[in-house]
Amino acid sequence: MRLLTWLIGVAVAVVTVLFAISNRSPVSISVWPFPVAVDVGLYIVVLAAVFSGFLVGALVTWVAAGKHRRRVRKQRTEIRTLEGELSDVRARLASQTKSD
């Protein structure tokens, strides 16, 4: 599995480098309310858009999973409480069987 991960990672890196080399032509980037325009390579714009999309997707996924993480935290607390009660009951049962 680790080899497969490395192979996929190397393939993605090679494709990214080839994409960057092939798309070096300058593109003018400007944002409407600001009077500044910046000339950057096309590959920078595309890779920045892909990275931004990845971050937005990761954030949405993390927020959507919040209720599940909250439920798991609550269940862990309940499990610890029940394990403590179980060990108390076992200790009492052991002390009662020794005294009998």
CORPENOR-V626891 format. One record per residue. N is the residue number from 1. SS is DSSP state (a for helix, b for strand, c for the rest). PHI is phi in whole degrees, 0 to 359 (999 if undefined). Layout:
n=<N,N>
ss=<SS,SS>
phi=<PHI,PHI>
This chain:
n=<1,2,3,4,5,6,7,8,9,10,11,12,13,14,15,16,17,18,19,20,21,22,23,24,25,26,27,28,29,30,31,32,33,34,35,36,37,38,39,40,41,42,43,44,45,46,47,48,49,50,51,52,53,54,55,56,57,58,59,60,61,62,63,64,65,66,67,68,69,70,71,72,73,74,75,76,77,78,79,80,81,82,83,84,85,86,87,88,89,90,91,92,93,94,95,96,97,98,99,100>
ss=<c,a,a,a,a,a,a,a,a,a,a,a,a,a,a,a,a,a,a,a,a,a,c,c,c,b,b,b,b,b,c,c,c,c,c,c,b,b,b,b,b,a,a,a,a,a,a,a,a,a,a,a,a,a,a,a,a,a,a,a,a,a,a,a,c,a,a,a,a,a,a,a,a,a,a,a,a,a,a,a,a,a,a,a,a,a,a,a,a,a,a,a,a,a,a,a,a,a,a,c>
phi=<999,295,296,298,298,296,298,294,299,294,297,296,296,296,296,296,296,297,297,295,293,283,236,267,297,286,229,270,247,218,245,313,288,258,276,263,238,239,263,227,290,301,298,294,297,294,295,295,294,296,295,297,298,298,296,296,297,296,295,297,296,296,294,295,275,301,295,289,297,297,296,296,300,296,293,296,298,296,297,299,297,293,295,297,297,297,293,296,295,296,295,297,295,295,290,289,288,287,282,278>
